[in-house]
Amino acid sequence: MRLDVNGETLDTDPRAGQCLRTLLREHGHHEVKKGCDAGDCGACAVLLDGQPVHSCIVPAVRAEGSSVTTASGLAPDDTLHPVQEKLIEHFGFQCGFCTAGMSVTASTLTAADLPDLDRRMKGSLCRCTGYRPIRAAIEESVLGPVRTTGRGEVDPVVGRSVSPEAARRVVQGLEPYTFDTSIPGTLTLRVLGSPHPHARIASIDTSAARALPGVVAVYTHEDVPGGRYSTARHEHREDDPDDTRMLDEVVRFVGQRVAAVVAETAAVAEEACRLIRVSYDVLPAVFDPEEARSAGAPLVHPDRTPDDRVAGSERNVVAALHDGFGGDIHAALAASEVTVTGTWQTSRVSHAQLETHGSLGWLDDDGRLVIRSSTQVPFLTRDEIARIFDLPADRVRVFAPRVGGGFGGKQEIFTEDLVALAVLRTGRPVSYEFSRADEFRRASVRHPMRVSVTLGATRKGELTAMKVDVLSDTGAYGNHAIGVLFHGCAESITLYRAPTKWIDAEAVYTNNVPSGAFRGYGLGQVILGVESAMDMLAERLDIDPFALRRLNAVREGDPLHEEDDKYEEDLVWGSYGLDQCLDLAESALRTGNGVAAPAGWQVGEGMAVAMIATMAPRGHIAHTSVTLRPDGVYVLSVGTAEFGNGTSTVHRQIAATVLRAGFDRLRLRSSDTDAVAHDTGAFASAGITVAGKALHAASLALEARMRRIAAEITGAEESACRLEEDGVHTPNGVVDFARIVAAAPEAERSEHGLVATGSEFGDLRSIAFNVHAVRVAVDAATGTVRILQSVQSADAGFVMNPAQCIGQIEGGAAQGIGSALYEEVMMDAGTVVNPMFRQYRVPQFADVPATEVYFADTSDDLGPFGAKSMSESPYNPVAPAIGNAIARALGRRPFEQPFSRDRVWRLMQG
């Protein structure tokens, strides 16, 4: 058949049943992304004869004789469509995976569509931004003249809202993600999943699958390395339990890998999976974590021991914390003038990043294993792959192009191990990409937790005792179970001063889908209980909730841990901004901005506080280098990944500030194990506070070397030399970059030029704060909750890129709103029953109000230029603030998250 794509004729022969999206991508149009394959997310949107369609649900044959326009073809030549220009200007993307499809759909809108914008854009999902900048971009592109800025501020120094260097490519869909490449001869890997939540494989017959034409290999538990590991990745691999085999003879959740097929095409691989015959001995299963730790419950991992970092497999307990200080907690509570208590339940939440998990592997010309992956942790993935297959680390290279969202979900090995196995066994390139259903059934979710909190206080509101009990469901495997449990409890408890505190916390195996790392890393769940209990106390004592926090919150100079607390011993005061955050949020809420409540709805206000450490505990390592080439270009080498966190832009800003160079003279190489010695990874908000600090050190070292060399060349005093755009200016003349590189000592040069390195080990952690405040309206007749005003104040230290940081906060708030009101991965006897966006409610345009963002005026002693982290923390206080507002609106408190319409309606029925 023949069709026109972006003005060029395409003659092709689509396969039976092929959709338009795969046809376009097979012909090099990688700007058409894959997000769901069900017509739900809009990442694959194209114009078909001028009308926006989701190409994943359009049969390719229907495009015969038609005109197709992708994001790269919306404007002629090297120009951009007005909405693409505005998306850049308004920082209307973070990871950018949704942006190409978003711009295609938005390009068809007119002024008449703006009153109905929520409905017109409801099929275009964004998980990162919170929609406010996208909405602004669409409205201005339709209503007003386009003011082309291209890259935000012209001056790229820190403190300015500089647009990402990749902005033009992102809005056109031309910035490559994991599978936006073509490697001839690539095989496809598919996995057969378990239909049972707990079973032993009695026999498995792969003969029919192996005989299918086009099948290259089939792997079962008999064909893989026997060692156990964790899919979770941390700097210290001993932080997680070794409880996972690549393919196991015992399956512990519905969807767990049973066999892997490698074939010439996806269709053949999927057909081969259906031909595999498996006989199971079904085992007893347990789905409730309370039951799981009770006597007589089925054991999920009976053979695991403390040597595997599993605390008590005989009770299905992976990790436990029973500790406190200040004496007898029961006596302290009994002696308190006032006590409040409650138990809250949080839901499973999908990361719902638009780019699914996946990796592509091959052997390079030197026979090294190379894996291109959508990962937040390339170095940690490389090291574990090398360990699993008994390879030297330098024989494995892992790198990530731009990552289409992570939120902690890509701090795991979910595809890379099988891809490595297949590449090493077949010698050919191999691709394994999750479907959207795989993301729900096979990737990790947020840990659901039951959080019980009891507070004791004086009648004036001073806390006297705090008792917290946490039960975390880690699912079938313990990836991140230990870290999430300890971290979730740590800062939640440290936030408030009380003479007596006690924690009982356990993470428990069940036969549910595994839980894992998720934005906030456990704090969002535990903070829900603590902040809700604080609001109960404020109501009980008739004290303003802001005043109650001011009275009891930790203050600068207070101890941040007990003497024997090994988990928090590296916390220090680098700065303090909670007092300002409380003032800013309260002042904004009191202004009454936002929208009016519908007639007859009940209105309530709520707030919550969150505290977070600015990086992971026990060290977060980053090595960097900056190289000056003779042509005056600086090559920045950093190990951390860009997945919408904005680090690639801030890293350029750091170098630009120190080296007095524009972005056009900077080349960034990141997230590649060949780039630098080591980087722990892009998690725990460490992209700025660790990797950024290391790059700052490397930039300063290079600048000093350049001035020293120029001084030696000209005979000038080094202190009188200064770096400028054209070279080093000295009192005796300008020394250009080529002369500086040529004169550099051999020990300071690489094959590319003059080089300096910087390292950061993250051995001390500072503290950041966020306060969220909301006004909500509740329709008691239907249980519908509408947010009238949303405010967040943030203690971010020196804000390196204000627009990007605001975007992180807005996006975190939007994700928090989703967790609070809509999102829940639902289970039935271990089976995920809503494994698609149509059934799992990711917030849409209409669901997310604009969040007012305010920054405390602080500068942190530990961060580069005084900056703190601000990627994870905005998420944490949102749900408790909304829950507190609902409670004050209705006079009845919700205890089960999400506070969905059905639950709020039932709450009103008593």
BAMI-322748 format. One line per 4 residues: number of its first residue (from 1); their letters; for each residue x, y, z of C-alpha. Coordinates in steps of 0.25 Angstrom, whole numbers, plus 5000, padded with zeros to 4 digits. Example, Ala and Ser with C-alpha at 12.3 -4.5 7.8 and 13.67 -1.06 7.14 Angstrom:
# residues 2
1	AS	5049/4982/5031; 5055/4996/5029
//
This chain:
# residues 910
1	MRLD	5000/5000/5000; 5004/5015/4999; 5003/5026/5008; 5009/5040/5011
5	VNGE	5017/5042/5024; 5021/5056/5027; 5021/5059/5012; 5028/5047/5007
9	TLDT	5023/5035/5000; 5024/5022/5007; 5021/5009/4999; 5020/4998/5009
13	DPRA	5013/4984/5012; 5007/4984/5026; 5006/4970/5033; 4992/4965/5036
17	GQCL	4987/4971/5048; 4998/4981/5049; 4995/4995/5055; 4999/5008/5049
21	RTLL	5009/5011/5061; 5018/4999/5059; 5018/5001/5044; 5023/5015/5045
25	REHG	5033/5011/5055; 5038/5000/5046; 5041/5011/5036; 5049/5019/5045
29	HHEV	5038/5029/5051; 5043/5027/5065; 5036/5040/5069; 5023/5031/5070
33	KKGC	5025/5026/5084; 5019/5013/5091; 5012/5016/5104; 5000/5007/5105
37	DAGD	4996/5000/5092; 4982/5002/5096; 4978/5016/5092; 4979/5021/5106
41	CGAC	4991/5030/5107; 4993/5038/5094; 5008/5036/5093; 5007/5030/5079
45	AVLL	4997/5041/5074; 4999/5045/5059; 4990/5053/5050; 4983/5044/5040
49	DGQP	4977/5053/5029; 4978/5064/5038; 4971/5058/5050; 4978/5053/5063
53	VHSC	4978/5038/5065; 4984/5028/5074; 4992/5020/5064; 4993/5008/5073
57	IVPA	4979/5005/5071; 4978/5009/5056; 4980/4997/5047; 4991/5000/5038
61	VRAE	4983/4997/5025; 4973/5008/5028; 4984/5018/5025; 4985/5014/5011
65	GSSV	4985/5026/5002; 4985/5035/5014; 4994/5046/5019; 5000/5044/5033
69	TTAS	5007/5055/5041; 5016/5052/5053; 5022/5061/5063; 5034/5064/5054
73	GLAP	5026/5067/5042; 5016/5078/5049; 5025/5089/5043; 5033/5091/5031
77	DDTL	5048/5090/5030; 5055/5093/5043; 5044/5100/5050; 5034/5097/5061
81	HPVQ	5019/5097/5062; 5014/5108/5071; 5010/5099/5082; 5024/5092/5081
85	EKLI	5030/5106/5083; 5021/5109/5095; 5024/5095/5101; 5038/5099/5101
89	EHFG	5036/5113/5107; 5027/5108/5118; 5035/5096/5122; 5024/5087/5118
93	FQCG	5031/5074/5119; 5040/5067/5128; 5044/5053/5124; 5037/5057/5110
97	FCTA	5033/5043/5106; 5018/5048/5105; 5022/5061/5098; 5022/5057/5084
101	GMSV	5008/5051/5084; 5004/5063/5093; 5008/5073/5083; 5001/5066/5071
105	TAST	4988/5065/5078; 4989/5080/5083; 4993/5085/5069; 4979/5083/5064
109	LTAA	4972/5091/5075; 4966/5105/5073; 4961/5116/5082; 4947/5110/5081
113	DLPD	4953/5097/5087; 4959/5104/5100; 4946/5104/5108; 4946/5089/5106
117	LDRR	4961/5086/5107; 4960/5076/5118; 4952/5067/5110; 4960/5069/5097
121	MKGS	4973/5066/5104; 4968/5055/5113; 4974/5044/5104; 4988/5050/5106
125	LCRC	4994/5046/5119; 5006/5052/5125; 5012/5046/5138; 5023/5056/5141
129	TGYR	5018/5071/5140; 5004/5072/5146; 4999/5078/5133; 4999/5093/5137
133	PIRA	5011/5097/5128; 5005/5088/5117; 4991/5095/5118; 4998/5109/5118
137	AIEE	5006/5105/5105; 4993/5101/5098; 4985/5113/5102; 4996/5123/5098
141	SVLG	4999/5116/5085; 4984/5117/5081; 4981/5131/5087; 4994/5139/5085
145	PVRT	5006/5142/5076; 5017/5132/5078; 5030/5138/5085; 5041/5128/5081
149	TGRG	5051/5127/5092; 5056/5113/5089; 5064/5111/5101; 5058/5119/5112
153	EVDP	5068/5129/5118; 5080/5133/5109; 5090/5133/5121; 5091/5118/5126
157	VVGR	5097/5121/5140; 5091/5114/5152; 5079/5121/5157; 5073/5123/5144
161	SVSP	5061/5116/5137; 5069/5110/5125; 5062/5101/5116; 5068/5087/5114
165	EAAR	5078/5086/5103; 5069/5074/5097; 5056/5083/5097; 5055/5084/5082
169	RVVQ	5057/5069/5080; 5048/5065/5091; 5036/5073/5086; 5038/5067/5072
173	GLEP	5040/5053/5077; 5054/5053/5072; 5061/5051/5085; 5064/5036/5086
177	YTFD	5059/5027/5097; 5063/5013/5099; 5056/5006/5087; 5057/5018/5077
181	TSIP	5068/5011/5069; 5069/5000/5059; 5079/4989/5060; 5079/4979/5048
185	GTLT	5076/4965/5052; 5071/4968/5066; 5063/4956/5073; 5051/4958/5081
189	LRVL	5049/4952/5095; 5036/4949/5102; 5033/4943/5115; 5022/4933/5119
193	GSPH	5016/4936/5132; 5011/4928/5144; 4996/4927/5145; 4997/4923/5159
197	PHAR	5001/4932/5171; 5009/4920/5177; 5013/4907/5171; 5024/4898/5168
201	IASI	5027/4894/5154; 5026/4879/5153; 5029/4878/5138; 5031/4888/5126
205	DTSA	5031/4883/5112; 5037/4893/5102; 5038/4884/5090; 5026/4890/5082
209	ARAL	5031/4904/5085; 5046/4901/5080; 5040/4894/5067; 5033/4907/5063
213	PGVV	5040/4913/5051; 5046/4926/5055; 5049/4922/5070; 5064/4923/5073
217	AVYT	5064/4919/5088; 5055/4915/5100; 5060/4917/5114; 5054/4911/5127
221	HEDV	5059/4910/5141; 5068/4898/5136; 5076/4907/5127; 5079/4919/5135
225	PGGR	5090/4922/5146; 5086/4917/5159; 5090/4928/5168; 5080/4937/5175
229	YSTA	5080/4952/5175; 5071/4964/5177; 5065/4972/5165; 5067/4984/5174
233	RHEH	5079/4992/5173; 5087/5000/5183; 5101/5004/5185; 5103/4993/5195
237	REDD	5096/4981/5189; 5095/4975/5203; 5084/4985/5206; 5074/4976/5199
241	PDDT	5071/4961/5201; 5076/4950/5191; 5063/4944/5188; 5061/4944/5173
245	RMLD	5066/4934/5162; 5065/4938/5148; 5056/4927/5145; 5051/4919/5157
249	EVVR	5045/4905/5159; 5036/4911/5169; 5027/4923/5165; 5021/4932/5176
253	FVGQ	5012/4942/5169; 5003/4942/5157; 5011/4947/5145; 5025/4943/5150
257	RVAA	5034/4938/5139; 5033/4923/5136; 5040/4922/5123; 5047/4932/5113
261	VVAE	5046/4931/5098; 5055/4937/5088; 5050/4938/5073; 5052/4945/5060
265	TAAV	5039/4953/5062; 5030/4957/5074; 5018/4950/5068; 5027/4937/5067
269	AEEA	5032/4939/5081; 5018/4941/5087; 5012/4929/5079; 5024/4920/5085
273	CRLI	5020/4924/5099; 5006/4919/5096; 5012/4906/5092; 5019/4903/5105
277	RVSY	5013/4893/5113; 5015/4894/5128; 5010/4885/5139; 5009/4891/5153
281	DVLP	5008/4886/5167; 4999/4897/5173; 5004/4902/5187; 4996/4909/5198
285	AVFD	4997/4924/5196; 4995/4936/5205; 4991/4950/5201; 4988/4958/5214
289	PEEA	5001/4962/5221; 4995/4961/5235; 4992/4947/5232; 5005/4944/5225
293	RSAG	5013/4947/5238; 5003/4939/5247; 5006/4925/5251; 5002/4914/5241
297	APLV	5002/4923/5229; 5008/4918/5216; 5023/4921/5215; 5027/4929/5203
301	HPDR	5042/4927/5204; 5044/4917/5215; 5059/4914/5211; 5064/4929/5212
305	TPDD	5072/4932/5224; 5078/4945/5231; 5090/4942/5222; 5081/4945/5210
309	RVAG	5077/4958/5218; 5063/4952/5221; 5060/4954/5236; 5050/4943/5239
313	SERN	5046/4934/5227; 5038/4925/5237; 5028/4937/5239; 5030/4943/5225
317	VVAA	5037/4955/5231; 5048/4961/5222; 5051/4973/5231; 5047/4977/5245
321	LHDG	5049/4989/5254; 5045/4989/5268; 5052/5001/5275; 5050/5014/5282
325	FGGD	5056/5023/5293; 5051/5031/5305; 5046/5019/5314; 5033/5011/5314
329	IHAA	5024/5016/5303; 5011/5010/5309; 5014/5018/5322; 5017/5030/5315
333	LAAS	5004/5029/5307; 4996/5026/5320; 5002/5038/5327; 4999/5048/5315
337	EVTV	4987/5058/5317; 4982/5055/5303; 4984/5043/5294; 4979/5041/5279
341	TGTW	4980/5028/5271; 4977/5023/5257; 4980/5013/5247; 4982/5016/5232
345	QTSR	4983/5007/5220; 4990/5011/5207; 4989/5005/5193; 4998/4999/5183
349	VSHA	5001/5010/5173; 5007/5008/5159; 5019/5017/5155; 5011/5018/5142
353	QLET	5023/5024/5135; 5020/5025/5120; 5032/5018/5115; 5031/5004/5120
357	HGSL	5043/4995/5125; 5052/4990/5114; 5066/4987/5109; 5073/4984/5097
361	GWLD	5086/4976/5097; 5097/4972/5087; 5112/4969/5087; 5121/4980/5082
365	DDGR	5133/4978/5073; 5142/4974/5085; 5132/4964/5089; 5127/4972/5101
369	LVIR	5113/4971/5106; 5106/4984/5103; 5092/4987/5109; 5084/4999/5105
373	SSTQ	5073/5000/5116; 5063/5009/5122; 5069/5009/5135; 5072/5019/5146
377	VPFL	5084/5011/5151; 5094/5007/5139; 5106/5005/5148; 5099/4996/5158
381	TRDE	5092/4988/5147; 5105/4986/5141; 5111/4981/5153; 5100/4971/5156
385	IARI	5100/4966/5142; 5115/4964/5143; 5113/4956/5156; 5101/4948/5151
389	FDLP	5109/4943/5139; 5123/4943/5145; 5128/4953/5136; 5139/4964/5139
393	ADRV	5132/4977/5140; 5140/4983/5129; 5134/4973/5120; 5120/4979/5122
397	RVFA	5115/4992/5117; 5101/4998/5122; 5096/5011/5117; 5083/5019/5117
401	PRVG	5079/5029/5106; 5068/5038/5111; 5059/5030/5121; 5044/5032/5119
405	GGFG	5040/5034/5134; 5045/5026/5146; 5040/5030/5160; 5048/5019/5166
409	GKQE	5042/5008/5157; 5055/5007/5149; 5064/5005/5161; 5062/4990/5158
413	IFTE	5067/4979/5148; 5054/4974/5141; 5059/4972/5127; 5074/4974/5127
417	DLVA	5077/4960/5133; 5069/4952/5122; 5074/4961/5111; 5088/4958/5116
421	LAVL	5086/4943/5116; 5080/4943/5102; 5091/4951/5096; 5102/4943/5102
425	RTGR	5095/4930/5098; 5091/4934/5084; 5102/4944/5080; 5091/4953/5074
429	PVSY	5085/4966/5078; 5072/4963/5087; 5061/4973/5091; 5051/4971/5102
433	EFSR	5041/4982/5104; 5030/4981/5115; 5015/4983/5111; 5007/4993/5119
437	ADEF	5000/4980/5125; 5014/4975/5129; 5016/4988/5136; 5005/4985/5145
441	RRAS	5007/4970/5146; 5022/4968/5146; 5028/4981/5150; 5028/4986/5164
445	VRHP	5018/4995/5171; 5018/5004/5183; 5018/4997/5196; 5004/4996/5202
449	MRVS	5005/4999/5217; 4996/4998/5229; 5001/5010/5238; 4996/5011/5253
453	VTLG	4999/5024/5260; 4997/5027/5275; 5001/5041/5280; 5001/5046/5294
457	ATRK	5001/5061/5297; 4999/5072/5308; 4986/5080/5307; 4995/5091/5301
461	GELT	4998/5082/5290; 5013/5078/5293; 5015/5064/5289; 5019/5054/5300
465	AMKV	5019/5041/5293; 5019/5035/5279; 5016/5021/5276; 5016/5016/5261
469	DVLS	5013/5002/5256; 5016/4999/5242; 5012/4987/5234; 5018/4987/5219
473	DTGA	5014/4977/5209; 5026/4974/5200; 5019/4964/5192; 5026/4952/5186
477	YGNH	5040/4957/5187; 5048/4966/5196; 5053/4976/5186; 5055/4990/5194
481	AIGV	5047/4984/5206; 5057/4987/5216; 5061/5001/5211; 5046/5005/5209
485	LFHG	5043/5001/5223; 5054/5008/5230; 5054/5020/5222; 5039/5021/5222
489	CAES	5039/5021/5237; 5052/5029/5239; 5049/5044/5235; 5034/5042/5238
493	ITLY	5038/5040/5253; 5049/5050/5254; 5041/5061/5249; 5035/5063/5262
497	RAPT	5040/5065/5276; 5035/5056/5287; 5042/5051/5299; 5037/5036/5297
501	KWID	5036/5029/5283; 5034/5015/5279; 5034/5008/5266; 5029/4994/5262
505	AEAV	5030/4992/5248; 5031/4979/5239; 5032/4977/5224; 5025/4963/5220
509	YTNN	5025/4954/5208; 5012/4951/5202; 5008/4944/5189; 5004/4958/5183
513	VPSG	5011/4965/5172; 5025/4970/5177; 5026/4984/5183; 5038/4993/5181
517	AFRG	5044/5007/5181; 5034/5018/5178; 5035/5033/5179; 5037/5036/5194
521	YGLG	5042/5022/5197; 5032/5019/5208; 5031/5033/5214; 5018/5036/5207
525	QVIL	5011/5024/5214; 5016/5026/5228; 5014/5041/5227; 5000/5039/5224
529	GVES	4998/5032/5237; 5007/5042/5245; 5001/5055/5239; 4987/5050/5240
533	AMDM	4989/5047/5255; 4994/5061/5257; 4982/5067/5250; 4973/5058/5260
537	LAER	4981/5064/5271; 4979/5078/5266; 4964/5076/5265; 4963/5070/5279
541	LDID	4971/5081/5285; 4965/5092/5276; 4978/5097/5272; 4981/5102/5258
545	PFAL	4989/5091/5250; 5000/5100/5246; 5002/5105/5260; 5002/5090/5265
549	RRLN	5014/5087/5255; 5021/5100/5259; 5020/5095/5274; 5025/5081/5272
553	AVRE	5034/5081/5259; 5049/5078/5260; 5056/5091/5260; 5070/5095/5255
557	GDPL	5081/5090/5264; 5072/5079/5270; 5078/5065/5270; 5074/5057/5257
561	HEED	5077/5044/5263; 5079/5036/5275; 5094/5032/5279; 5092/5018/5275
565	DKYE	5083/5021/5263; 5092/5015/5251; 5082/5018/5240; 5081/5033/5243
569	EDLV	5095/5036/5248; 5100/5043/5236; 5088/5054/5236; 5093/5068/5239
573	WGSY	5087/5082/5238; 5092/5088/5225; 5081/5098/5226; 5066/5100/5232
577	GLDQ	5054/5105/5225; 5042/5098/5231; 5038/5111/5239; 5038/5118/5225
581	CLDL	5030/5107/5219; 5019/5107/5229; 5018/5122/5228; 5017/5122/5213
585	AESA	5007/5111/5212; 4998/5117/5223; 4999/5131/5216; 4995/5125/5203
589	LRTG	4984/5117/5208; 4978/5129/5216; 4977/5137/5203; 4966/5128/5198
593	NGVA	4971/5127/5184; 4966/5115/5175; 4953/5112/5170; 4939/5113/5177
597	APAG	4932/5101/5183; 4920/5096/5175; 4907/5100/5182; 4903/5090/5193
601	WQVG	4917/5084/5194; 4924/5083/5208; 4937/5090/5209; 4950/5087/5217
605	EGMA	4964/5091/5218; 4976/5082/5221; 4991/5082/5222; 5003/5073/5225
609	VAMI	5018/5074/5226; 5028/5065/5221; 5043/5064/5224; 5053/5056/5215
613	ATMA	5068/5054/5215; 5075/5060/5202; 5081/5046/5198; 5081/5032/5201
617	PRGH	5088/5027/5214; 5102/5020/5215; 5108/5027/5204; 5104/5031/5189
621	IAHT	5116/5031/5180; 5118/5040/5168; 5131/5041/5159; 5131/5052/5148
625	SVTL	5141/5058/5139; 5142/5071/5130; 5151/5071/5118; 5155/5083/5110
629	RPDG	5157/5081/5096; 5166/5089/5087; 5154/5095/5080; 5149/5101/5093
633	VYVL	5138/5091/5095; 5136/5085/5109; 5132/5070/5110; 5125/5067/5123
637	SVGT	5125/5053/5127; 5114/5049/5138; 5109/5035/5142; 5095/5039/5146
641	AEFG	5083/5037/5137; 5073/5048/5132; 5058/5043/5133; 5051/5056/5135
645	NGTS	5058/5060/5148; 5065/5071/5140; 5079/5068/5144; 5085/5068/5130
649	TVHR	5081/5083/5129; 5086/5086/5143; 5099/5079/5141; 5101/5088/5129
653	QIAA	5098/5100/5137; 5108/5097/5147; 5119/5095/5137; 5114/5108/5130
657	TVLR	5115/5116/5142; 5129/5111/5147; 5135/5111/5133; 5128/5123/5127
661	AGFD	5123/5116/5115; 5110/5115/5107; 5102/5103/5105; 5108/5102/5091
665	RLRL	5121/5099/5096; 5117/5088/5105; 5115/5073/5102; 5109/5065/5113
669	RSSD	5112/5050/5113; 5103/5043/5124; 5098/5030/5129; 5108/5021/5122
673	TDAV	5117/5012/5130; 5128/5015/5120; 5127/5030/5123; 5133/5031/5137
677	AHDT	5138/5021/5148; 5125/5020/5156; 5112/5026/5159; 5102/5020/5169
681	GAFA	5090/5025/5161; 5079/5034/5159; 5070/5032/5171; 5069/5038/5185
685	SAGI	5069/5051/5178; 5084/5050/5177; 5086/5056/5163; 5089/5070/5168
689	TVAG	5093/5067/5183; 5103/5057/5179; 5106/5056/5164; 5104/5071/5163
693	KALH	5114/5074/5174; 5124/5064/5168; 5123/5072/5154; 5124/5085/5161
697	AASL	5137/5080/5168; 5142/5075/5154; 5139/5088/5147; 5146/5096/5158
701	ALEA	5158/5087/5157; 5159/5089/5142; 5157/5104/5143; 5169/5105/5153
705	RMRR	5177/5097/5144; 5174/5106/5132; 5178/5118/5140; 5191/5112/5145
709	IAAE	5195/5107/5131; 5192/5121/5125; 5200/5128/5136; 5212/5119/5133
713	ITGA	5211/5122/5118; 5210/5137/5120; 5218/5139/5133; 5206/5145/5140
717	EESA	5201/5143/5154; 5191/5132/5154; 5182/5141/5163; 5181/5151/5152
721	CRLE	5177/5141/5142; 5162/5139/5138; 5154/5130/5129; 5146/5136/5118
725	EDGV	5139/5131/5106; 5151/5132/5097; 5162/5127/5106; 5169/5131/5119
729	HTPN	5171/5146/5120; 5184/5150/5127; 5191/5163/5129; 5200/5159/5118
733	GVVD	5190/5155/5108; 5180/5144/5105; 5183/5130/5104; 5174/5122/5095
737	FARI	5169/5108/5098; 5178/5101/5088; 5190/5107/5094; 5186/5103/5108
741	VAAA	5183/5088/5104; 5196/5087/5097; 5204/5093/5109; 5197/5084/5119
745	PEAE	5206/5073/5126; 5204/5059/5121; 5198/5054/5134; 5187/5064/5133
749	RSEH	5183/5061/5118; 5175/5050/5112; 5174/5047/5097; 5164/5058/5096
753	GLVA	5170/5069/5104; 5172/5075/5117; 5164/5067/5128; 5160/5069/5142
757	TGSE	5152/5060/5151; 5143/5061/5163; 5137/5051/5172; 5126/5052/5183
761	FGDL	5123/5041/5193; 5111/5046/5200; 5115/5042/5214; 5107/5053/5220
765	RSIA	5092/5056/5218; 5085/5069/5220; 5070/5071/5222; 5059/5077/5213
769	FNVH	5044/5080/5217; 5031/5082/5209; 5018/5087/5214; 5005/5084/5206
773	AVRV	4992/5091/5208; 4979/5089/5201; 4964/5094/5201; 4955/5083/5196
777	AVDA	4940/5082/5193; 4933/5069/5196; 4919/5065/5190; 4913/5056/5201
781	ATGT	4903/5050/5191; 4913/5044/5182; 4926/5044/5190; 4933/5053/5179
785	VRIL	4945/5061/5184; 4949/5074/5177; 4962/5081/5180; 4959/5096/5180
789	QSVQ	4973/5101/5184; 4986/5094/5185; 4999/5100/5191; 5012/5095/5193
793	SADA	5024/5102/5200; 5038/5095/5198; 5051/5096/5206; 5060/5094/5193
797	GFVM	5072/5102/5197; 5078/5110/5186; 5069/5107/5174; 5078/5104/5162
801	NPAQ	5067/5104/5151; 5054/5111/5157; 5045/5106/5145; 5050/5092/5146
805	CIGQ	5049/5091/5161; 5035/5097/5161; 5032/5086/5150; 5037/5075/5160
809	IEGG	5028/5080/5171; 5016/5082/5162; 5018/5068/5157; 5020/5062/5170
813	AAQG	5008/5069/5175; 5000/5063/5163; 5005/5049/5166; 5001/5051/5181
817	IGSA	4987/5055/5177; 4986/5042/5168; 4990/5034/5180; 4981/5041/5189
821	LYEE	4968/5041/5181; 4969/5031/5169; 4981/5021/5168; 4980/5007/5173
825	VMMD	4985/4994/5167; 4974/4985/5170; 4977/4970/5174; 4968/4958/5174
829	AGTV	4974/4945/5180; 4988/4950/5175; 4983/4954/5161; 4984/4969/5157
833	VNPM	4970/4972/5152; 4972/4986/5146; 4985/4985/5137; 4983/4996/5128
837	FRQY	4981/5011/5128; 4966/5010/5124; 4964/5003/5138; 4975/5009/5146
841	RVPQ	4973/5024/5148; 4985/5032/5145; 4981/5047/5147; 4977/5054/5134
845	FADV	4976/5069/5130; 4963/5071/5138; 4968/5064/5151; 4980/5073/5154
849	PATE	4978/5087/5159; 4989/5097/5158; 4998/5096/5170; 5004/5109/5176
853	VYFA	5018/5107/5178; 5027/5115/5188; 5041/5114/5192; 5048/5116/5206
857	DTSD	5060/5125/5205; 5071/5116/5210; 5085/5112/5205; 5090/5098/5209
861	DLGP	5104/5096/5214; 5105/5082/5207; 5099/5085/5193; 5106/5091/5181
865	FGAK	5103/5106/5181; 5095/5103/5194; 5084/5094/5186; 5076/5083/5192
869	SMSE	5069/5072/5186; 5054/5074/5182; 5050/5062/5173; 5044/5052/5183
873	SPYN	5039/5060/5194; 5028/5068/5188; 5020/5055/5187; 5020/5052/5202
877	PVAP	5011/5062/5209; 5000/5063/5198; 4991/5051/5202; 4991/5054/5217
881	AIGN	4987/5068/5214; 4976/5064/5205; 4971/5054/5215; 4971/5064/5226
885	AIAR	4963/5074/5218; 4953/5063/5215; 4952/5060/5230; 4950/5075/5233
889	ALGR	4939/5076/5222; 4931/5064/5226; 4934/5063/5241; 4938/5049/5238
893	RPFE	4952/5044/5235; 4956/5035/5224; 4965/5024/5228; 4967/5016/5214
897	QPFS	4975/5022/5203; 4971/5025/5192; 4960/5034/5197; 4952/5030/5185
901	RDRV	4937/5034/5182; 4932/5020/5187; 4940/5021/5200; 4936/5035/5203
905	WRLM	4922/5032/5200; 4922/5020/5209; 4929/5028/5220; 4917/5038/5219
909	QG	4907/5026/5220; 4914/5022/5233
//
